[in-house]
Amino acid sequence: MVNKPFIFAVSLAMSIASNLVVQQTVADTTVVNNSSSQSLLINAPLLFDGNQFLTGQAILVQNGKIVQVAPLNEISVGDARQINVPGGTILPGFIDMHTHHILNKVPVRRMLEHGVTTARDLGGPVNPVSIKQPYQLRQLTSGPILSKHSGYPNNVFPGSGIEVKNPTNARAIVDSLIAKGASVIAVSLEEGGEQGAPWMLHEPIPADHWPTLSDDELTAIIDQAHNVHHVRVVAYLGNEIAAQRALSFGIDEWAHMPCELLSTDAISSAVSKGVAIDGTIDTEAQCAGVHENAVAFLGAGGKLFYSTDMGHPDIPHGIDAQEIHMELHAGMHSGMSFPVAITQALVSATSAAGKYLGLGQLGQIVPGAPADIIVIDSDPRVNFKELEYPKFVIKDGLVVIQRAAGE
């Protein structure tokens, strides 16, 4: 189980040591109507560029793109609108690799207000939420999870799955989802029964040993996704049996850090095969094996992404600071130093996710990258919670959220 008092103690000690003084210089408004063609000059003493922390760097944004990252005195301001947050930090907008914001109708403005600028919905309607300007949330989706009758997820979360009848039907479903805009295909290998798992806390709880896709159906899905449409397959799974099955079939990604404790063989095989795992550690905090699995996976060099399972009632509609906190904790227990572990946790929510999704420089603050930016009032290495309440949220160069002083 996750030792939350230990995590809090680390943060508190860092906070006292830093003696951080926060100054607020933002205007009293929440939603800003401006043009994405307007130039922005963003300045704060600390910058996380998606890969590392830098000091003394300002950002110039033009036409929705980052065009310059340099010391303030080296940037030609011109008629740019200036955003200055003394004591603050500039970061890329967060990329949440596993949400259910479409199915659960999470308000897009709320997600943006709390720092998420890109969200990937892994189970629900294939069509993204309709968005009115200026709330330009970038959305990706898998559409419904391919599963069996009476199986997960429809037995717990109705409407988030689609039933597969046979291998031919499975291929047709993949074709249909891709045609409708799905960027990844999700499948269920979830058998149920994991103690402490969110999907086992609903009433009435379905019996264990839920039906899952047959080998022939799984083969058809993966072949159609990989060899016809060239997209990845992500699997829902929670135990050793399902993990080994996913490994044997060449599934690319796991939608959760598995709930039950995995063997060393399963962890090492996942890392060697390049399997990516969407963390959702906070969502699964009551699972017996999730923290130990995360520690082992990170220690072996695994690819772990910031993911929240947003849509669950206990998860914030935006950045989940506790997910970052738990990634930090797992990283440190795997042998990383504090600076390395917190940097890697933030990388997992920004540049690493953007690269994995094939979205170019999304998640980075470098010239040429999309100007998806958040600015917070302090140092995120000290005050994780501040990530949930950015002073500014900028999407494609448009200031969509600006918090008043004290908000």
KOLLOGU-888314 format. One line per 4 residues: number of its first residue (from 1); their letters; for each residue x, z, y of C-alpha. Coordinates in steps of 0.001 Angstrom, whole numbers, padded with zeros to 6 digits. Each point is the difference from the previous one (the first is absolute). Layout:
BEGIN
NUM = A = X:Z:Y | ...
//
This chain:
BEGIN
1 = MVNK = 000000:000000:000000 | 001094:-000598:003574 | 001516:003032:001690 | -001760:-000274:003363
5 = PFIF = 001479:003247:001459 | 003487:-001404:-000606 | -000916:-003206:001822 | -001375:001921:002954
9 = AVSL = 003130:002146:000157 | 002227:-003088:000202 | -002056:-001428:002861 | -000133:003297:001862
13 = AMSI = 003731:000490:-000253 | 000650:-003512:001254 | -002451:000531:002863 | 001664:003188:001168
17 = ASNL = 003439:-001567:-000271 | -000925:-003015:002086 | -001492:001966:002917 | -002027:-003124:000759
21 = VVQQ = -001716:-000147:003383 | -002913:-002440:000181 | -000977:-001613:003269 | -003215:-001983:000391
25 = TVAD = -000297:-002819:002485 | -002944:-001953:-001343 | -003156:-000802:001942 | -003424:001528:-000660
29 = TTVV = -001573:-002752:-002070 | -000633:-000674:-003655 | -000673:-003715:-000370 | 001939:-002481:002078
33 = NNSS = -001324:-003475:000731 | 002934:-002228:000778 | 001404:-003348:-001049 | 002397:-000541:-002895
37 = SQSL = 001824:-002428:002271 | 000928:002855:002328 | 003652:001047:-000254 | 000628:003623:-000985
41 = LINA = 003119:002085:000512 | -000066:003010:-002321 | 002488:002793:000501 | 000564:003310:-001800
45 = PLLF = 003201:001879:-000862 | -000323:-000600:-003765 | -000760:-003183:-001939 | -000639:-000421:-003714
49 = DGNQ = 000326:-003747:-000527 | -001365:-000030:-003556 | 003421:000576:-001523 | 001837:002627:002035
53 = FLTG = -000220:002319:002989 | 001602:-001174:003252 | 000336:001598:003412 | 000060:-001504:003467
57 = QAIL = -001927:-003146:-000920 | -003002:-001510:001792 | -002244:-002864:-001159 | -001251:-003069:001813
61 = VQNG = -003170:-001601:-001379 | -001289:-003441:001001 | -002813:-002121:-001451 | -000616:002401:-002851
65 = KIVQ = 003612:000053:-001193 | 003001:002255:000477 | 002520:-002035:001976 | 002709:002539:000853
69 = VAPL = 001243:003381:-001209 | 002735:001316:002278 | 000957:002788:002403 | -002474:000161:002873
73 = NEIS = 002545:-001094:002593 | 000659:-003219:-001960 | -003639:-001148:-000006 | -001411:-002112:002816
77 = VGDA = -003294:001717:000743 | -001689:-002658:002127 | -003763:000571:000186 | -000176:001811:-003349
81 = RQIN = -002317:002964:-000296 | 002224:003044:-000573 | -000764:002630:-002633 | 002260:003033:000231
85 = VPGG = -000311:003030:-002299 | 002753:002551:000748 | 000781:002057:-003097 | -001790:-002516:-002203
89 = TILP = 000730:-002434:-002807 | -000826:-003684:-000458 | -000797:-001123:-003551 | -001536:-003021:-001724
93 = GFID = -003705:000309:-000751 | -000518:001362:-003510 | -000824:-002230:-002965 | -002249:001795:-002499
97 = MHTH = 000476:-001719:-003354 | -003032:001541:-001721 | -003296:000653:001738 | -003702:-000300:-000707
101 = HILN = -000930:-000382:003641 | -002267:-003007:-000618 | -002108:001526:-002786 | -000272:003339:001809
105 = KVPV = -000588:-001546:003443 | 002787:001852:001764 | -000282:-000858:003719 | 002770:-002403:000943
109 = RRML = 000394:001479:003468 | 000537:003410:-001573 | 002761:-001381:-002243 | 001730:-001581:002979
113 = EHGV = -000429:003141:002112 | 001981:001826:-002641 | 002872:-002439:-000394 | -000888:-002349:-002872
117 = TTAR = 000336:-003630:001096 | 000012:-001641:-003463 | -002103:001093:-002983 | -000178:-001402:-003526
121 = DLGG = -003296:000760:-001732 | 000437:000265:-003796 | -003510:000051:-001379 | -003265:-000945:001648
125 = PVNP = -001555:-002998:001754 | 002378:-002912:000315 | -001012:-000711:003594 | 001825:002012:002679
129 = VSIK = -001911:002105:002498 | -001275:-002040:002953 | 001938:001074:003074 | -000885:-000379:003658
133 = QPYQ = 002709:-000335:002609 | 002243:001760:000836 | 000152:001746:-003395 | 002160:-002464:-001894
137 = LRQL = 000780:001912:-003188 | 001987:-002193:-002401 | -001801:000113:-003350 | 000959:-001102:-003498
141 = TSGP = -002164:000425:-003076 | -000039:-000277:-003773 | -003753:-000142:-000234 | -001621:001984:-002843
145 = ILSK = 002097:001447:-002827 | -000220:-001968:-003266 | -001302:002371:-002672 | -002344:000434:-002971
149 = HSGY = -003660:000995:-000186 | -000350:003812:000264 | 003661:000224:000933 | 001900:000992:003108
153 = PNNV = -000589:-000411:002929 | -003737:-000745:-000081 | -000689:003038:-002175 | 001270:002219:002840
157 = FPGS = 000001:-002168:003121 | -002839:-002523:-000328 | 000615:-003317:001692 | 003789:000095:-000091
161 = GIEV = 000388:-001880:-003285 | -001052:-003257:-001645 | -000676:-000205:-003742 | 002054:-002340:-002176
165 = KNPT = -001789:-001423:-003049 | 002731:-002045:-001721 | 003312:-001770:000769 | -001677:-003152:001329
169 = NARA = -002201:002061:002278 | 003066:001962:001117 | 001763:-003171:001153 | -003110:-001130:001868
173 = IVDS = -000219:003339:001824 | 003631:-000270:001079 | -000618:-003535:001290 | -003068:001144:001918
177 = LIAK = 001704:002984:001625 | 002994:-002069:001117 | -002335:-002667:001412 | -001727:002706:002046
181 = GASV = 003282:001224:001469 | 001366:002641:-002358 | 003766:000409:000379 | 000502:002063:-003176
185 = IAVS = -001999:000537:-003192 | -000879:003566:-001054 | -000697:001004:-003609 | -001043:003276:-001599
189 = LEEG = 001942:001529:-002887 | -001412:003409:000870 | -001159:001945:-003061 | -001108:003188:001764
193 = GEQG = 000609:003615:-000914 | 002885:000785:002380 | -000303:003606:001148 | -000197:000331:003780
197 = APWM = -000478:-003725:000659 | -002471:-000827:002796 | -001897:-002334:-002328 | -000555:002947:-002386
201 = LHEP = -001523:002248:002670 | -003302:-001837:000394 | -003261:001229:-001500 | -000971:-000874:-002599
205 = IPAD = 003490:-000721:-001323 | -000048:-002954:-002424 | 001328:000707:-003479 | 003673:-000641:-000745
209 = HWPT = 001370:-003131:-001667 | -001597:-002424:002414 | -000061:-003627:-001205 | 002798:-002188:001377
213 = LSDD = 000854:-003686:-000014 | 000989:-001517:-003338 | 003490:-001399:-000526 | -001366:-003558:000079
217 = ELTA = -001880:000655:003248 | 003033:001615:001608 | 002208:-002910:-001079 | -002458:-002485:001507
221 = IIDQ = -000193:001875:003300 | 003758:000306:000409 | 000630:-003624:-000981 | -002633:-001281:002441
225 = AHNV = 001272:002211:002822 | 003719:-000631:-000552 | 000194:-003574:-001204 | -002980:-001641:001700
229 = HHVR = -000373:001903:003272 | 003450:001627:000344 | -001350:003392:000972 | 000813:003458:-001305
233 = VVAY = -002095:002204:-002262 | -000448:003692:000795 | -001288:002434:-002624 | -001934:003236:000196
237 = LGNE = 001429:002378:-002596 | 000567:003713:-000404 | 001828:000824:-003219 | 002909:-000942:-002271
241 = IAAQ = -002007:-002294:-002277 | -001310:-002063:002894 | 003402:-000061:001709 | 001708:-001323:-003143
245 = RALS = -002728:-002589:-000382 | 000454:-001176:003594 | 003742:-000248:-000558 | -000395:-002036:-003178
249 = FGID = -002302:-002521:001722 | 002168:-000468:003093 | -002354:001487:002593 | 001699:000002:003393
253 = EWAH = -001329:003107:001706 | -001775:003281:-000709 | -002790:000991:002368 | 000825:003722:-000291
257 = MPCE = 002894:002183:-000967 | -001276:000878:-003516 | -001788:003322:-000205 | 001355:001197:-003362
261 = LLST = 003700:000641:-000507 | 001787:-003155:-001180 | 002918:-000249:-002387 | 003502:-000755:001225
265 = DAIS = -000283:-003321:-001850 | -003125:-001019:001922 | 001585:000878:003357 | 003282:-001761:-000734
269 = SAVS = -001784:-003062:-001392 | -002206:-000236:003088 | 003044:000128:002265 | 001995:-002519:-002049
273 = KGVA = -002933:-002425:-000040 | -000435:000269:003773 | -003454:001557:-000192 | -001228:001242:003378
277 = IDGT = -002162:003134:000222 | -002496:000812:002737 | 000511:003720:000511 | -003400:001587:000822
281 = IDTE = 001779:003304:-000692 | -002196:001950:002401 | -003182:-001283:-001642 | 001307:001056:-003400
285 = AQCA = 001626:003262:001064 | -001912:001965:-002666 | 001290:-002190:-002845 | 002428:001715:-002343
289 = GVHE = 002630:-002746:-000014 | -000246:-001925:003269 | 002732:001846:001911 | 002423:000023:-002935
293 = NAVA = -000638:-003720:-000578 | 000704:-000741:003673 | 003238:001994:-000116 | 001183:-001800:-003129
297 = FLGA = -001047:-003426:001283 | 001768:000428:003345 | 003044:001510:-001702 | 000280:-003080:-002210
301 = GGKL = -000186:-002307:003020 | -003651:-001009:-000337 | -002007:-001879:002616 | -002588:002450:001359
305 = FYST = -002425:-001049:002751 | -001904:002113:002505 | -003609:-000130:-001180 | -002882:002383:000548
309 = DMGH = -003084:-001106:-001965 | -001809:000208:003355 | -003716:000266:-000585 | 000261:003169:-002075
313 = PDIP = -001715:002807:001942 | 003136:002136:000340 | 002244:-002755:001395 | 000292:-000690:003767
317 = HGID = -001359:-003264:001385 | 003413:-001091:001221 | 003537:001201:-000594 | 000152:002846:-002523
321 = AQEI = 002909:002172:001111 | -000221:001997:-003216 | 000738:-003121:-002045 | 003229:-000440:001998
325 = HMEL = 000672:003715:-000476 | -000393:-000287:-003764 | 002199:-003082:-000197 | 002637:001948:001922
329 = HAGM = -000327:002919:-002415 | 000312:-002272:-003057 | 002991:-001772:001533 | 001841:003235:000690
333 = HSGM = -000699:001282:-003514 | 001392:-003272:-001361 | 003312:000759:001732 | -000387:-001622:003422
337 = SFPV = 001038:001824:003148 | -002721:000779:002538 | 001010:-002874:002370 | 000065:-002518:-002846
341 = AITQ = -003273:001195:-001546 | -002022:-000053:003235 | 001435:-003379:000957 | -000909:-001438:-003401
345 = ALVS = -003530:001386:000247 | -000490:-001757:003347 | 001617:-003193:-001326 | -002570:000003:-002822
349 = ATSA = -002789:-000118:002614 | 001560:-002709:002140 | 002754:-002521:-000738 | 000037:000337:-003800
353 = AGKY = -003742:-000609:-000207 | 000146:-002978:002365 | 002768:-001645:-002021 | -001761:000626:-003312
357 = LGLG = -003217:-001527:001300 | 001874:-003098:001188 | -001037:000572:003608 | 003367:-000789:001531
361 = QLGQ = 001196:002588:002487 | -003231:001984:000059 | 000817:003710:-000046 | 003199:-000457:001981
365 = IVPG = 000847:000303:003675 | 002372:-002919:000339 | -000106:-003182:002087 | -002543:-002425:-001411
369 = APAD = -002098:002610:-001817 | -003735:000403:000649 | -000491:002652:002678 | -001811:002549:-002176
373 = IIVI = 001296:003208:001553 | -000935:003651:000319 | 001498:002502:002441 | -000233:003716:-000719
377 = DSDP = 000779:002973:002233 | 002848:001535:-002017 | 002526:-000518:-002799 | -001730:-000802:-003335
381 = RVNF = 002907:001566:-001890 | -001052:003298:001531 | -003740:-000321:000480 | -001596:-002010:-002785
385 = KELE = -003540:000717:001177 | 000629:-001796:003288 | 000041:-003274:-001933 | -003769:000354:-000428
389 = YPKF = -000587:000074:003774 | 002074:-002735:001681 | -000157:-000181:003796 | 000013:-003797:-000119
393 = VIKD = -000998:-002475:-002679 | 000994:-003598:000652 | -001264:-002762:-002298 | 001477:-003504:000338
397 = GLVV = 001126:000918:003515 | -003412:001345:001028 | -000327:003639:001047 | -003130:000984:-001925
401 = IQRA = 000309:003799:000129 | 001421:002204:002733 | -000530:003732:-000222 | -000382:002145:003086
405 = AGE = 002396:002832:000700 | -000837:002876:-002306 | -002081:-002061:-002444
//
